[in-house]
Amino acid sequence: MRQPGVSVRRAAVHDAPALSAFARRVFHDTFAADNTPEDMAVYLAQAFSPAKQQAELEDARRVCLLMEADGVLIAYASLLDSAPHAAVAAAHPVELERFYLDQRWHGRGVAASFMEAARGVARAWQGDVLWLGVWERNAKAIRFYEKQGFERVGAQTFWLGSDEQHDVVMSTALTA
Ligand SMILES: CC(C)(COP(=O)(O)OP(=O)(O)OC[C@H]1O[C@@H](n2cnc3c(N)ncnc32)[C@H](O)[C@@H]1OP(=O)(O)O)[C@@H](O)C(=O)NCCC(=O)NCCS
C-alpha cells in the first residue's frame, strides 16, 4: 500500500550515523524484552556501530534501502548478494539480511510495499531466490514473511551476545 509522503531510496555512505542510531533503536525495540541487557549490549555494539554501518554501505555486495515518511527514517532493509546457503535451493541467492520498521508503522501496510522494493533490488541483481533467517520466536515477522510468500526451508544458528539462538530460514522465488 502506497502512503502519502512515504518514499524509498538507497542509502548512501553519509547515511551511516543516522542508520546506526535507527538500527540500534529498532533492534532494541524488537528484542530487548526477550534477551538479557548484557547480550543486547554486546550485540548492539558489535552490529550497529557507525563504523560497521559505514563499512556495510561501502560494500559493493550490499544494498541498503531506507523508507522515509516526510523525510523521517521509518524503516531500513539490507540486501546481500549472498553466497550459497545449504538450505536454499537457488542458482543466484540474495539474502535479506535486515528488514526493520519503526514500531509506529507496524500494521499499516507499508511493510508490503517495502518488501516489493527489496525484491526489486534482488531482481536487478538477477537473483532467483530471496532468503532470510528469522528468530524462531519472532512470530510476528514469520507471519509477515509467510504472507509475503516466503516458505520455511531450514534452520541456522545465530549468536546474540552469549546466547545461541535458532533462526528459521525462509525463502521465496523471485519471479519477473
Ligand atoms: C516484521 C515487520 C516488518 C512486519 O511488518 P508489519 O507491518 O508489522 O506486518 P503486517 O501487519 O502486515 O503483518 C504482521 C502479521 O503478524 C500478525 N501478528 C502480530 N503479532 C503477532 C504475534 N505475536 N504472533 C503471531 N502473529 C502476529 C499480525 O496479525 C499480522 O498478520 P495478519 O495480517 O494475518 O493479521 C514489522 O513488524 C517489524 O519491523 N518488526 C520488527 C523488526 C523485525 O522483527 N524484523 C524482522 C527481523 S528478521
The ligand as a Tripos MOL2 file, in Angstrom:
@<TRIPOS>MOLECULE
LIG
   48    50     1     0     0
SMALL
NO_CHARGES

@<TRIPOS>ATOM
      1 C1          8.2010   -7.7730   10.6090 C.3       1 LIG1
      2 C2          7.6040   -6.4510   10.1620 C.3       1 LIG1
      3 C3          8.4480   -5.8420    9.0580 C.3       1 LIG1
      4 C4          6.1880   -6.7310    9.5930 C.3       1 LIG1
      5 O1          5.5480   -5.5120    9.2960 O.3       1 LIG1
      6 P1          4.0540   -5.2850    9.8530 P.3       1 LIG1
      7 O2          3.5290   -4.0240    9.2800 O.co2     1 LIG1
      8 O3          4.0870   -5.4150   11.3190 O.co2     1 LIG1
      9 O4          3.3460   -6.5600    9.1930 O.3       1 LIG1
     10 P2          1.8150   -6.9090    8.9840 P.3       1 LIG1
     11 O5          0.9650   -6.1520    9.9550 O.co2     1 LIG1
     12 O6          1.4970   -6.7930    7.5280 O.co2     1 LIG1
     13 O7          1.8150   -8.4660    9.3210 O.3       1 LIG1
     14 C5          2.0930   -8.9440   10.5940 C.3       1 LIG1
     15 C6          1.2060  -10.1520   10.8590 C.3       1 LIG1
     16 O8          1.6100  -10.7540   12.0780 O.3       1 LIG1
     17 C7          0.4900  -10.8910   12.9230 C.3       1 LIG1
     18 N1          0.9850  -10.8000   14.2870 N.ar      1 LIG1
     19 C8          1.1660   -9.7140   15.0620 C.ar      1 LIG1
     20 N2          1.6720  -10.0670   16.2490 N.ar      1 LIG1
     21 C9          1.8170  -11.4160   16.2170 C.ar      1 LIG1
     22 C10         2.2790  -12.3730   17.1420 C.ar      1 LIG1
     23 N3          2.7270  -12.0170   18.3470 N.pl3     1 LIG1
     24 N4          2.2680  -13.6770   16.7710 N.ar      1 LIG1
     25 C11         1.8320  -14.0550   15.5490 C.ar      1 LIG1
     26 N5          1.3810  -13.1840   14.6260 N.ar      1 LIG1
     27 C12         1.3760  -11.8790   14.9590 C.ar      1 LIG1
     28 C13        -0.4450   -9.7710   12.5250 C.3       1 LIG1
     29 O9         -1.7760  -10.0220   12.9270 O.3       1 LIG1
     30 C14        -0.2650   -9.8150   11.0150 C.3       1 LIG1
     31 O10        -0.9460  -10.9000   10.4380 O.3       1 LIG1
     32 P3         -2.3970  -10.7230    9.7280 P.3       1 LIG1
     33 O11        -2.2240   -9.6790    8.6540 O.co2     1 LIG1
     34 O12        -2.7120  -12.0840    9.2200 O.co2     1 LIG1
     35 O13        -3.3370  -10.2480   10.8100 O.co2     1 LIG1
     36 C15         7.4830   -5.4440   11.3570 C.3       1 LIG1
     37 O14         6.5900   -5.9480   12.3100 O.3       1 LIG1
     38 C16         8.8040   -5.1730   12.0090 C.2       1 LIG1
     39 O15         9.5890   -4.3600   11.5190 O.2       1 LIG1
     40 N6          9.0520   -5.8450   13.1560 N.am      1 LIG1
     41 C17        10.2350   -5.5760   13.9700 C.3       1 LIG1
     42 C18        11.5050   -5.9780   13.2510 C.3       1 LIG1
     43 C19        11.5450   -7.4220   12.8570 C.2       1 LIG1
     44 O16        11.1310   -8.3080   13.5830 O.2       1 LIG1
     45 N7         12.0840   -7.6330   11.6610 N.am      1 LIG1
     46 C20        12.3010   -8.9470   11.1250 C.3       1 LIG1
     47 C21        13.6270   -9.4420   11.5690 C.3       1 LIG1
     48 S1         14.0150  -10.9590   10.7020 S.3       1 LIG1
@<TRIPOS>BOND
     1     1     2 1
     2     2     3 1
     3     2     4 1
     4     2    36 1
     5     4     5 1
     6     5     6 1
     7     6     7 2
     8     6     8 1
     9     6     9 1
    10     9    10 1
    11    10    11 2
    12    10    12 1
    13    10    13 1
    14    13    14 1
    15    14    15 1
    16    15    16 1
    17    15    30 1
    18    16    17 1
    19    17    18 1
    20    17    28 1
    21    18    19 ar
    22    18    27 ar
    23    19    20 ar
    24    20    21 ar
    25    21    22 ar
    26    21    27 ar
    27    22    23 1
    28    22    24 ar
    29    24    25 ar
    30    25    26 ar
    31    26    27 ar
    32    28    29 1
    33    28    30 1
    34    30    31 1
    35    31    32 1
    36    32    33 2
    37    32    34 1
    38    32    35 1
    39    36    37 1
    40    36    38 1
    41    38    39 2
    42    38    40 1
    43    40    41 1
    44    41    42 1
    45    42    43 1
    46    43    44 2
    47    43    45 1
    48    45    46 1
    49    46    47 1
    50    47    48 1
@<TRIPOS>SUBSTRUCTURE
     1 LIG1         1 GROUP 0 **** ****
